[in-house]
Amino acid sequence: MMFLQGRRAELAGSAVLLLAAFGLAALFLNQHLDHTFITYRAALNLRNGSGLSYNPGQATAPYGANPAYAIVLAAASIVSPDIPLLSNILSAAATAIGALLMFLMSLRTGTLEALYAGLISLLIPVWRMMVGSEHSLWIALFVGFLPFVLTQ
């Protein structure tokens, strides 16, 4: 990357991060954490018209579910009815976007350093625990809002 300058370096760094993110996601595409199925079931019930609940007809949202993420999954289930797979894809995309945002925010330190920042955000040990859950989405949103917060 050191031989690349300017826009070409940014595009090459972005490509490396996206390939790394989706390569890593492919390893975990069919793996799901137990607690995420609470949210998946709430999303499924919401999609089927039974409300945001674990059991149809239950008046409250289930403990352990993230209602906001269940709504996102229910809305996105129009694309695919396989909510666990859809959640893993959304999680992988959010992780890739978060790494890309970290890279773009770090570019003023140098291309190689920015690439390291993006790769570190991909390779954090808790990534395996975030697959299929809402955490990747919230982290990507947080990283995306950092420039706005830091410039105010």
Stockholm file with secondary structure:
# STOCKHOLM 1.0

chainA/1-152         MMFLQGRRAELAGSAVLLLAAFGLAALFLNQHLDHTFITYRAALNLRNGSGLSYNPGQATAPYGANPAYAIVLAAASIVSPDIPLLSNILSAAATAIGALLMFLMSLRTGTLEALYAGLISLLIPVWRMMVGSEHSLWIALFVGFLPFVLTQ
#=GR chainA/1-152 SS CTTCCHHHHHHHHHHHHHHHHHHHHHHHTTCCCTTHHHHHHHHHHHHTTSCSSSSTTCSSCCTTCCHHHHHHHHHHTTTCSCHHHHHHHHHHHHHHHHHHHHHHHHGGGCHHHHHHHHHHHHSCTTHHHHTTSTHHHHHHHHHHHHHHHHTC
#=GC SS_cons         CTTCCHHHHHHHHHHHHHHHHHHHHHHHTTCCCTTHHHHHHHHHHHHTTSCSSSSTTCSSCCTTCCHHHHHHHHHHTTTCSCHHHHHHHHHHHHHHHHHHHHHHHHGGGCHHHHHHHHHHHHSCTTHHHHTTSTHHHHHHHHHHHHHHHHTC
//
